[in-house]
C-alpha cells in the first residue's frame, strides 16, 4: 500500500496537478499532444529524465497499483452521488482512449498503405526508366556528332501538340497520324533553316500541352487514345524529333515546361506540380540519354512551368502561357515575379503565332500542331492553320523568326 498524500507531497503535486500530469502522459502515449517526456517532467517540476518517466513503473506514474489506489481512495472519500458521477467520467475517459487507439491504428494502417503504394510506384518508375534506356539504345543508335563552327543558335518550339486529340470537320482534321506527318514536315523545315544559317546548337523547347489530356469531358470525347497512350506516343514522337536533330547539329538541348491540358485533375483540384508533360520530358531524356550531343536541361527549370534558356549568352524564358498573357501586363507580371529581365519570353497556349514587345522584353507566341476544327474552335468561330515557330539567334538577340505553317 502506498501513502498517497506523502507520495504526492514528495513530488510537490496537488491532486489536481497529478490528474493533469496523468492526462498529459496519456495524451503523449496516444499521440494527442506533441510534448516530449522531458517537457512533461519539466512542466510538473519532476526531477526525472524523459526516459525515466517514459519507462517508469514507480510512483507517481504507476499505471497499476498506485494509480488504482489513488482513484479508489478518491472515490471512497466522496458521496455515492459523486462516486457515480466520477465512475461515469472514468467510463467516458476509457471510451475516449479506446476511440483514440482505434483512430491511431487506422492512421498507422493508412500511412502503411500509402508508403507501400509509394514504394511500388518508385519500383515501377525505376523499371520503366531502365526499359526506356534499353529501347533508346535499340531504336536510336549513336551517330558521329556534326562539327559546326558558326556561333548562331536556334530555338525550336514544340507548342500545343495535343497528341491524342482527334477531329474531322469542314474547318480541319487532326489525329495522331496527322500529328506525326506534321512533325516530320516541321523537322525538315528546322533542318533546312538550320543549314541555311549554319546553326551549331539547337534548343528544342516543349511549351506545354504536348498531349490532349482529359481535363474536360468535351476533350475526353475527342481523344482517340487514353491519357497513358498519349504520353507514350508523345514521348516517341518527340524523342524521334530530337534524335534526328542530333544527326545534323553539334548540340541539341531539350527543355520542357508543363501546360494546362496535362493536369491530372480539374483546375480547382489539381496540384500545381502534377502535370503529365513532366513525365514526357523525363521519358524523352531517358530514351536519348546515351546520345552524346543530346542534353536534357531540367536543371535550368525555375519551376516546372518556367524554363530558363541561355542562348548565345542571352537569357530567354519559356512558359506555356496559361498564366502569362500576350500583353504588356503579362510581360510585366512575369518579369517582376522573376526578379530579372530576360531578352525574350517564349510561350504557346493561344494556338496562334504572335509577337509583342514591352520595354525591350519580347514575347513570342508559337502556334499549335492541331490547328482548328474541333467543336470548341468551331463554336467560338476560331479558325487558323497549324503552325510552329523557329527563332534564329545570335549574340545580339533574335536575328529572325520563322512561323512555319504545317497544313
Protein Blocks (a to p, Z undefined) as FASTA:
>chain_A
ZZfklmmmmnopafklmmmmmmmmmmmmnomaccdfklmmmmnopacdfklmmmpcbdfk
bfklmmmmmmmmmmmmmcfklmmmmmmmmmmmmmmmmmmmmmmmmmmmmmmmmmmmmmmm
mmmmmmmmmmmmmmmmmmmccddddddfbfbdcddddehklgoiacddfkbccdfklmmm
mmmmmmmmmmmmmmmnopabdcdddebjkbgbjmbfklmmmpmbdfklmmmmmmmmmmmm
mmmmmmmpmbdcddddddfklpfbdfklpcfklcfklmmmmmmmmmmmmpmkbccfklmp
fbfkbccddeehiacdddfklmmccbfklmmmmmmmnopacfbdcdehjopacdddeehi
acdddddfklphifklmmnopacddddddddddfklpfbdcdddfZZ
